[in-house]
Amino acid sequence: QVQLVESGGGSVQAGGSLRLSCEASGVTFSPNCVAWFRQAPGKEREGVATIYSGRGTTYYDDSVKGRFTISQDSAKNTVYLQINSLKPEDTAMYYCAADRPWLGQACLLWRNAFNYWGQGTQVTVSS
């Protein structure tokens, strides 16, 4: 049974940084993709970053390039999202998701490409 547990969210001022963690258990399929999505109140859930396990290949949504960094620690079964220069518009619930690569080839920032989700961690940025 796949379980994803996010942590590291909080309330910060604009310009600050946070590091979110996603600890995975029960992931028996390999390779796999782990992604971070976020959902602000009244908005659709959007993908911000994804990493292809093993290869370490990463992909970011254009809106977060240069400020967000996704990384993995395979020994700890944990994927991180480092967020720098936080902006009020980054305020959202951040979710971790995992699944096999889409069509066995690529990690996509597409909600339907992921069947396994965590409960989320809240990030609130004040101006």
Disulfide bonds with the S-S distance in Angstrom:
Cys22-Cys96 1.91
Cys33-Cys107 1.95
